[in-house]
Amino acid sequence: MTPSDGIAFETTDDVARIILQAPERGNTLTRAMTKAFALAVDAVLNARPRAILLMAEGRMFCAGGDIDEFIAGADDLGALVDATVAPLHPAMLRLHESPVPVVSAVNGPIGGAGVGLALCADFVLAATSMKLRTGYAAIGLSPDAGTAFYLARRVGPVRAQQWLMLSDAIDAQTCLQHGAVDALHADDALRDAAEALAARLARGAPGSLAAIKTLCAGLPGRALADHLDLEHRLLVERAGSAAAREGIRAFIEKRAPRFSGDV
């Protein structure tokens, strides 16, 4: 990947980072950038980190698709959109299905596909300068990057549909009130807060966190009987793990557990 692709990633410690690096264009997603994002997701997951942090440089997290590229490709916009989304969606599915907890640090406005990128995380921390505008309907398009899925999961399907249809700008406090984001921080404090949360998650028991993600991912559509069977199986697996032995020992000894592995 080159700097013009707009994506960087780091896998040097227990917390891996994927960084949007095209602040001069609002971190909009070009065709090259979605390919780079897919490569970054593969590299990060292959490194087997214990937490993943999504972040962006500049004053915006991601404004969505690159309108300049849309204008240049207007004669065959369907083909351009297809080529842009084709690597993005499988990468987002891999990120969603990974057992690793994901934190996003939403440092500013999000729009279009940027909404999906920001809200795909298990924990969404946002700057007070953040605002959300879906924007699709305003230009005659429909959502991508899981935007409708993640928005509906967080704010409910009716409110998500309204936000998507109206394309109004939603301020940070309203996003917090309705659960689109989990916490707000001053702009200059967001990065430290996100790093601290990712580090905390990385100190957790990976197998336990993965089991929790598995249990919650299928809700509310999973029948109770199936859910109880899954809870039973996962709990038995966890009970036989080194992490469970360490966690129980630490509880008895009144100290913080040290989860180095999870087998």
Secondary structure, 3 states (H helix, E strand, C coil): CCHHHCEEEECCCCEEEEEECCHHHCCCECHHHHHHHHHHHHHHHHCCCCEEEEEECCCCCECCECHHHHHHCHHHHHHHHHHHHHHHHHHHHHHHHCCCCEEEEECCCEECHHHHHHHCCCEEEEECCCEEECCCHHHCCCCCCCHHHHHHHHHCHHHHHHHHHHCCCEEHHHHHHCCCCCEEECHHHHHHHHHHHHHHHHCCCHHHHHHHHHHHHCCCCCCHHHHHHHHHHHHHHHHCCHHHHHHHHHHHHCCCCCCCCCC
